[in-house]
Each structure stands twice: as C-alpha cells, then as structure tokens.
C-alpha cells in the first residue's frame, strides 16, 4: 500500500494505519472511525490516553463541548472537548467529520463517554446556539449541563436589548460562588431579564453541583483552536489535519511542563492573579475573597482553594505525562488487518 497521505483519497485509505500508530506511540488512546454501509468515511474521534488521565486526575470536572464548521472539500465539521487545568484551557478530545447533524453529535458524545468512563461527576458547558448542546443530556443524562455565560448574555441582548447595566448585573451574577449569592445578584436584574433567564434554567444553578468553579473562564471560542491550527482552515487531507492537532497537544504539554518547573508559588499564575484581585477587594462575595481575608489572619489559604489551582498539581499534570508525536509515514507500522475507509461522496 502507499504510505502517502498527501491527497484526500490516500489519506482516507491510510487513516486506519495512522490510527494504529497513534496507539503504538500513545498506548490505550481512544480512537474511533465511523463509516457508512458502503465504507465511506463519516466521522473520527481521537483522545490521547495521557490527556484523558490528566483531565480525570488533575483538572476541574468541567468540559466545554463545542462544534464548528471547517473549510474542506470533504471535511466540514470539527467537534472539541475542552477542559481547564488550574491555569488555562486544554483540548482533551476532538472529532472530525463530514457533517454536523444529530448522528454526528450523538456519536461524538458517545465516544467521549467511552473515554472519560461511566459514573464520573462531570459537568458540561456549551454555547446555546451550538447544535451539539441539544444532545448532551441524552448521552450524559445524570450530568449537569449548562450554557456558557457569554452565549446566555447574547441570548438576553437579542431579546431585551443591549445595555451597560444589564451586562454589569449579568456578569456580577456569573461571578458569584454560591447559590445564595447567585440568587441575590440575580434578583437585581430587571424583570424582563429575569423572565428570559428563567426560560433557560435559572433554578439549575451550577454552583449547587460544583461550588467554587469559575464558570465564566470556560467562555472560550472554539475557533481559537482553529486559529492556532491554521492548517485546519484549508482544504487539507484528514491525516494532515489530525496530525497537526496531535502535534499541537504534544507541544502544549511540553510547554506547560517547562512552565510548571519554573513555578515557585503555591498556586498557579491564574489563581495568584485572582487571589490578588480578591484581596484588594474582599467585599466581593466569593470563596477566594473569604480565603484571602482569612489568610491575613494566618489561616492556610490552601484550605479554601481547590487542589486544581495548586502549582504542584499543575506541575504534576504535565511533567508526569508525555504526548508522543506520530512518526513520519515511512516509519509507520502496518497492522495485519485494518478496516476499509473510502473517501466520502
């Protein structure tokens, strides 16, 4: 067989071989390829095992799920699952397909469930206008599912009109850390705003399930990943695209391993910044403000901050795990048998 994957047809044909080599270099990773009854490619899923382990052991139990259209002759949709360590967001799984529809969304979420395992206490955040948001509850019926504050604010603006006061009151509610503080801030919104917010699940306050998580930091725009992976904005073969993303993940882990080794503080840089701001204004009702105030009375600050924000946890996350880059095509191992994958129609 040809080792080339520089054109679309050969890239789809060689995709099972490439996936085999993902497992060879990163054992026990989660990779799946979906085809139709005629063996034509429909969707693939990739999650590197050590990245999933890093999420399960060292990161906030929150995943931002999103989908975006990409430019391509055959590949039109990308699905991403993004988590957050104690400092910054991390891509933990992704899928690439020919369509963004019910079957694609459900299949991606099912494969993600396979990767993170059953019975995990995980919350999911999506944008309100994202197709995939409609199917999270079907695949993860026991998990909390909420919307990003940015997409909720856009929803409010479209129905109420934009105003500085609305934005201020809205984000003040988003930045509270307890259900009680959330309800107090929420009550200050206008009557019209309350009606709109009530329609999207006011009573399912995230802090009831996961207190002290800064939900607003997950307001990422998933197109940021596509900007970093500029190759995905062009009509490139599927293996080239997947390989670029794997290299991006590998580079991310390598860079953060170096950053972790340089940290000489108790908390991550992000947490240090937040704590400093809260100590300057302890009147803000949040767990970190209380912790900062008590810290001045010789109370251990670490008692009030989740372990995910500790520099030691950040360091452990990246210095004990390596994402291995897939070797060049000429060094691929060819499995004895592999599935047939044809170019999509």
Secondary structure, 3 states (H helix, E strand, C coil): CCCCCCCHHHHHHHHHHHHHHHHHHCCCCEEEEEECCCCEEEEEEEECHHHHHHHHHHCCCEEEEEEEECCCCCCCEEEEEEEECCCCEEEEEEEEECCCCHHHHHHHHHHHHHHHCCCCCCEEEECCCCHHHHCHHHHCCCCCEEECHHHHHHHHHHHHCCCHHHHHHHHHHHCCCCHHHHHHHHCCCCHHHHHHHHCCCCCCCHHHCCCCCCHHHHCCCCHHHHHHCHHHHCCCCHHHHHHHHHHHHHHHHHHHHHHHHHCCCCECHHHHHHHHHHHHCCCCCCHHHHHHHHHCCCCCHHHHCCHHHEHHHHHHHHHCCCCCCCCCHHHCCCCCCCCCCECCC
